[in-house]
Amino acid sequence: MNTSRKFAQKVRRGAQEHMGSLGLFRHRKVYFLRHEPNVWGSVGLADIMGRDDGVYEINPIVGVTHLRAEALVASLKGETLKPFGRTTVSTPLYKLMPGKKWRPWEFDPSTDWQAVLDDMMVQLSKYGLPFIKANLDLRAACATLEAGEYGNPSETLFSLPAGLLLLGKAGQMEKVLEGWLREKPDSAYYRKYAEDLRKLATRGKVDEFVREAMPDGFDL
């Protein structure tokens, strides 16, 4: 018996009701927490359908987006900026919980799945939202990434040095770039990104560059 789409939709509708009580609103399958223009928290519900046992599985991902840093990254990489598709720092919810062991939330239509949903929301409120709120400041987000425990590869490779440059910490940016270039000596793609970031730091017109890279009229 594969997971039914109808059951998965029921679970997600229940999740949406809980998210609203936590101050989060839904946009394009992701839940957001407004902070200030160009900075927001997010909760994504990565899911798995089609399990033979009929169980619907969710792995919440919490994160924070600093849009100025992501605009800088996208521009230097020659990519179109998709604000809702980027986070500056993020982590699966289970990594914030005691033990940090892999733990998806499994919703079985034959059992009390509402209790599972309630537990997921309790853990999100207890561990996920504090992580978001702690990283709404760019300095804190960069410090989190530098510590190395949280953040996906794109965030540590690209967002971290960009964020450090925005903070005026070119020396720390250089250390991060040098570290990754030692680990990825054959990556011409990353070497070019590092060179372009260094050139921008040398020119000293970072804010002007970022203003031009920011999307027009964007508002969460």
LUMLUMRO-833421 format. One record per residue: residue in three letters; x, y, z of N, C-alpha, C in turn. Coordinates in steps of 0.02 Angstrom, whole numbers. Example, Ala and Ser with C-alpha at 12.3 -4.5 7.8 and 13.67 -1.06 7.14 Angstrom:
<ketis>
ALA|660|-284|390|615|-225|390|660|-165|390
SER|642|-112|354|684|-53|357|645|2|394
</ketis>
This chain:
<ketis>
MET|42|-60|0|0|0|0|44|62|0
ASN|44|100|-54|84|161|-58|48|219|-23
THR|86|269|-2|58|328|29|8|361|-18
SER|-51|376|5|-101|409|-37|-88|484|-38
ARG|-98|514|-95|-90|587|-101|-141|623|-57
LYS|-200|594|-52|-252|625|-11|-232|628|62
PHE|-201|574|86|-179|574|156|-122|624|167
ALA|-75|627|120|-20|674|126|-46|745|128
GLN|-96|760|87|-125|827|86|-158|843|153
LYS|-190|794|183|-222|804|248|-170|821|301
VAL|-113|786|300|-60|800|348|-32|870|337
ARG|-21|889|275|7|955|260|-42|1011|278
ARG|-106|998|269|-155|1048|290|-153|1058|366
GLY|-146|1002|402|-139|1007|474|-76|1045|494
ALA|-22|1032|457|41|1067|471|33|1143|459
GLN|-3|1160|407|-13|1231|391|-50|1267|448
GLU|-100|1235|477|-136|1265|532|-90|1277|592
HIS|-47|1228|606|0|1236|662|50|1292|647
MET|74|1295|585|123|1345|567|97|1416|579
GLY|34|1425|563|3|1491|573|5|1511|646
SER|-5|1463|691|-4|1478|763|67|1496|786
LEU|118|1477|747|187|1493|764|211|1558|731
GLY|165|1591|695|183|1653|662|213|1645|593
LEU|207|1585|565|234|1571|499|178|1572|447
PHE|193|1595|387|144|1594|334|172|1556|274
ARG|127|1528|235|146|1484|179|152|1522|114
HIS|205|1507|78|214|1534|10|253|1483|-30
ARG|222|1457|-83|255|1410|-128|284|1350|-91
LYS|244|1318|-50|262|1256|-15|313|1264|41
VAL|332|1327|55|378|1339|110|345|1388|158
TYR|361|1383|222|333|1427|273|386|1478|293
PHE|364|1540|300|411|1595|312|395|1633|376
LEU|448|1660|405|443|1704|463|473|1770|443
ARG|431|1821|438|457|1888|420|500|1916|476
HIS|554|1949|456|596|1983|505|603|2056|486
GLU|633|2069|430|641|2136|404|651|2130|329
PRO|648|2186|291|658|2181|219|723|2144|202
ASN|718|2094|159|775|2056|134|805|2007|184
VAL|771|1995|240|793|1944|288|732|1907|314
TRP|734|1841|310|677|1802|336|699|1731|355
GLY|658|1701|398|668|1631|416|622|1588|374
SER|638|1523|370|596|1479|330|596|1408|359
VAL|540|1374|346|534|1303|364|508|1266|303
GLY|547|1220|279|527|1178|223|511|1108|248
LEU|461|1078|218|442|1010|238|462|961|183
ALA|524|938|186|548|888|138|511|823|153
ASP|480|794|102|439|735|116|454|678|68
ILE|431|619|88|438|558|49|370|525|44
MET|347|516|-18|285|479|-29|302|413|-64
GLY|253|370|-68|262|308|-105|292|251|-67
ARG|299|258|-1|325|202|38|276|144|36
ASP|302|84|32|260|24|26|214|14|86
ASP|235|40|144|194|30|204|140|84|212
GLY|135|130|164|84|181|166|99|240|211
VAL|159|241|240|178|295|286|203|356|247
TYR|181|414|269|203|478|240|256|507|285
GLU|313|524|256|372|544|295|390|617|283
ILE|404|654|336|424|724|331|488|737|370
ASN|533|775|339|595|796|371|599|872|367
PRO|579|908|420|580|982|417|651|1010|411
ILE|658|1061|370|721|1097|361|710|1169|381
VAL|748|1194|428|741|1263|450|801|1304|425
GLY|788|1367|409|842|1407|383|827|1482|386
VAL|877|1520|366|872|1593|363|901|1617|298
THR|868|1665|266|893|1694|204|911|1767|216
HIS|973|1785|199|995|1854|197|1002|1871|122
LEU|951|1905|96|946|1912|24|1004|1950|-7
ARG|1033|1998|29|1089|2035|0|1148|1989|-12
ALA|1160|1943|34|1214|1895|25|1199|1848|-34
GLU|1136|1826|-40|1118|1780|-93|1118|1815|-161
ALA|1101|1879|-162|1104|1917|-225|1177|1923|-249
LEU|1222|1933|-202|1293|1937|-218|1318|1870|-245
VAL|1299|1816|-213|1319|1749|-236|1293|1735|-306
ALA|1229|1747|-316|1198|1732|-381|1230|1773|-437
SER|1243|1837|-424|1273|1879|-475|1343|1856|-494
LEU|1383|1840|-445|1451|1818|-459|1453|1749|-494
LYS|1403|1708|-481|1399|1642|-512|1364|1645|-580
GLY|1338|1703|-598|1303|1710|-662|1236|1676|-663
GLU|1203|1672|-605|1139|1639|-600|1083|1689|-591
THR|1022|1669|-609|964|1709|-596|945|1701|-522
LEU|936|1757|-488|920|1754|-417|848|1731|-408
LYS|839|1676|-372|773|1651|-354|769|1654|-278
PRO|744|1711|-251|747|1723|-179|720|1666|-136
PHE|664|1636|-157|633|1585|-115|670|1518|-119
GLY|716|1512|-166|752|1450|-173|819|1449|-139
ARG|835|1500|-100|901|1505|-69|895|1516|6
THR|940|1485|42|949|1500|113|1023|1516|124
THR|1037|1558|173|1106|1575|189|1134|1526|240
VAL|1092|1503|285|1112|1451|333|1050|1409|347
SER|1058|1343|350|1001|1300|362|1023|1234|392
THR|975|1196|417|990|1130|445|925|1090|451
PRO|929|1024|445|871|983|462|854|992|535
LEU|790|991|552|769|1001|620|800|951|668
TYR|806|888|647|831|836|693|902|851|718
LYS|942|888|679|1010|904|700|1012|955|757
LEU|956|987|770|952|1036|824|928|1004|889
MET|904|943|884|874|909|941|927|869|980
PRO|913|853|1043|960|813|1082|977|747|1046
GLY|1041|732|1044|1063|671|1011|1080|680|938
LYS|1047|729|905|1061|746|835|1057|685|789
LYS|1014|636|806|1009|576|766|955|585|712
TRP|968|553|654|919|555|599|851|534|625
ARG|802|577|614|736|563|640|683|597|597
PRO|656|563|547|600|592|510|535|582|550
TRP|485|622|535|420|612|567|377|569|520
GLU|354|513|545|319|464|505|244|464|521
PHE|204|477|470|131|482|478|98|421|449
ASP|70|381|492|37|319|473|-39|329|477
PRO|-75|323|422|-147|335|423|-186|287|467
SER|-155|231|486|-189|182|527|-179|193|602
THR|-139|245|619|-126|260|690|-143|333|704
ASP|-126|357|763|-141|425|783|-89|473|753
TRP|-97|488|690|-48|531|656|-51|603|680
GLN|-107|623|709|-112|691|736|-62|701|793
ALA|-51|649|832|-2|653|887|69|663|859
VAL|83|632|803|148|640|770|156|712|746
LEU|103|738|717|104|808|693|114|856|751
ASP|79|844|806|86|886|865|158|885|890
ASP|188|826|891|257|821|914|305|858|868
MET|295|852|803|338|887|755|335|962|766
MET|275|987|779|268|1059|790|298|1081|857
VAL|293|1039|907|324|1054|971|400|1060|963
GLN|429|1012|927|502|1012|916|523|1072|873
LEU|482|1089|825|495|1147|782|495|1211|824
SER|446|1217|868|441|1275|911|499|1278|961
LYS|518|1220|987|569|1217|1040|640|1224|1013
TYR|653|1197|953|722|1196|927|730|1233|861
GLY|680|1228|817|686|1259|751|681|1334|752
LEU|629|1361|784|620|1433|785|677|1469|821
PRO|703|1443|877|760|1476|908|821|1479|861
PHE|832|1426|821|887|1427|773|877|1483|722
ILE|815|1488|697|800|1541|649|813|1609|680
LYS|785|1621|738|791|1687|769|863|1704|787
ALA|902|1653|803|973|1665|820|1015|1684|761
ASN|990|1670|699|1030|1682|639|1001|1736|594
LEU|954|1775|620|925|1829|581|973|1888|573
ASP|1025|1889|614|1079|1938|606|1133|1906|563
LEU|1157|1941|513|1206|1912|467|1270|1892|503
ARG|1290|1930|552|1351|1912|589|1342|1844|623
ALA|1283|1834|652|1270|1770|685|1266|1713|634
ALA|1236|1726|577|1231|1674|525|1300|1653|501
CYS|1343|1702|491|1412|1686|469|1450|1648|523
ALA|1439|1667|586|1472|1632|641|1448|1560|645
THR|1384|1549|633|1357|1481|633|1390|1439|579
LEU|1396|1468|519|1427|1431|464|1501|1419|477
GLU|1535|1467|505|1606|1459|520|1618|1404|572
ALA|1570|1396|618|1577|1344|669|1576|1274|638
GLY|1544|1268|580|1547|1206|542|1496|1152|558
GLU|1454|1163|607|1406|1111|626|1343|1112|583
TYR|1325|1172|560|1263|1179|521|1279|1213|454
GLY|1234|1205|407|1243|1234|341|1256|1182|288
ASN|1225|1189|230|1238|1142|175|1298|1165|135
PRO|1323|1124|88|1384|1142|51|1381|1209|15
SER|1323|1224|-16|1317|1288|-51|1324|1347|-4
GLU|1297|1339|56|1300|1394|104|1371|1405|130
THR|1407|1351|145|1474|1358|171|1524|1378|117
LEU|1513|1355|56|1558|1372|1|1548|1442|-26
PHE|1485|1462|-33|1470|1525|-68|1440|1579|-22
SER|1390|1562|17|1357|1613|58|1402|1640|113
LEU|1441|1597|145|1483|1619|200|1534|1672|178
PRO|1575|1661|127|1623|1714|108|1588|1777|84
ALA|1530|1769|50|1493|1828|27|1468|1868|87
GLY|1442|1833|137|1417|1866|197|1473|1902|234
LEU|1531|1871|238|1588|1903|272|1609|1967|236
LEU|1608|1965|169|1625|2025|131|1575|2081|146
LEU|1511|2064|148|1460|2115|163|1470|2145|233
LEU|1497|2106|278|1509|2130|346|1574|2169|352
GLY|1610|2175|296|1674|2210|297|1731|2170|325
LYS|1722|2104|326|1774|2060|355|1811|2025|298
ALA|1847|2064|259|1883|2036|201|1937|1987|222
GLY|1968|1999|279|2020|1953|303|1992|1885|318
GLN|1935|1882|353|1903|1818|367|1878|1786|303
MET|1852|1826|258|1830|1800|194|1887|1764|158
GLU|1945|1796|159|2003|1768|125|2023|1701|156
LYS|2021|1696|223|2037|1633|256|1990|1577|235
VAL|1925|1594|230|1875|1545|210|1888|1522|138
LEU|1901|1570|94|1914|1553|24|1977|1510|17
GLU|2029|1529|53|2092|1491|50|2081|1419|74
GLY|2042|1412|127|2028|1345|153|1992|1301|102
TRP|1941|1329|70|1904|1290|20|1946|1277|-43
LEU|1988|1324|-62|2029|1314|-121|2081|1259|-109
ARG|2104|1253|-47|2149|1198|-31|2113|1131|-36
GLU|2049|1131|-16|2010|1068|-19|1987|1052|-89
LYS|1980|1103|-131|1955|1094|-199|2004|1124|-250
PRO|2066|1099|-251|2116|1130|-294|2101|1123|-369
ASP|2060|1075|-388|2045|1064|-459|1980|1096|-482
SER|1947|1132|-438|1883|1162|-455|1892|1231|-487
ALA|1893|1233|-553|1900|1297|-588|1840|1342|-574
TYR|1782|1311|-565|1720|1349|-552|1726|1388|-487
TYR|1749|1354|-434|1755|1387|-369|1813|1437|-370
ARG|1866|1421|-405|1923|1467|-408|1901|1533|-440
LYS|1860|1529|-492|1836|1590|-524|1791|1630|-476
TYR|1748|1594|-439|1705|1628|-391|1748|1665|-339
ALA|1800|1631|-314|1844|1662|-264|1880|1723|-293
GLU|1903|1717|-355|1938|1773|-386|1893|1833|-395
ASP|1830|1820|-416|1783|1875|-426|1765|1908|-360
LEU|1759|1868|-308|1743|1896|-242|1802|1938|-217
ARG|1862|1915|-229|1921|1953|-209|1926|2019|-247
LYS|1912|2017|-312|1914|2078|-352|1864|2129|-326
LEU|1805|2105|-308|1753|2150|-282|1776|2180|-216
ALA|1808|2140|-174|1833|2165|-110|1886|2218|-121
THR|1928|2209|-171|1982|2256|-186|1954|2322|-213
ARG|1903|2317|-256|1874|2378|-285|1839|2420|-232
GLY|1812|2387|-181|1781|2424|-127|1713|2453|-142
LYS|1677|2426|-191|1610|2451|-208|1559|2395|-199
VAL|1563|2363|-142|1520|2305|-129|1447|2324|-126
ASP|1430|2376|-89|1360|2395|-81|1329|2413|-149
GLU|1366|2449|-190|1341|2468|-256|1329|2405|-299
PHE|1375|2359|-296|1368|2297|-334|1306|2259|-312
VAL|1296|2254|-246|1239|2217|-220|1173|2251|-237
ARG|1171|2317|-235|1110|2353|-253|1089|2336|-324
GLU|1137|2332|-369|1122|2316|-439|1100|2243|-446
ALA|1125|2200|-402|1109|2128|-406|1041|2111|-375
MET|1015|2155|-332|952|2140|-298|894|2141|-346
PRO|845|2097|-336|785|2096|-380|743|2158|-371
ASP|715|2183|-426|673|2243|-424|605|2227|-394
GLY|584|2269|-347|516|2264|-321|502|2201|-283
PHE|553|2166|-259|540|2103|-224|518|2118|-153
ASP|466|2081|-132|442|2087|-63|414|2021|-41
LEU|436|1997|16|410|1934|42|337|1942|61
</ketis>
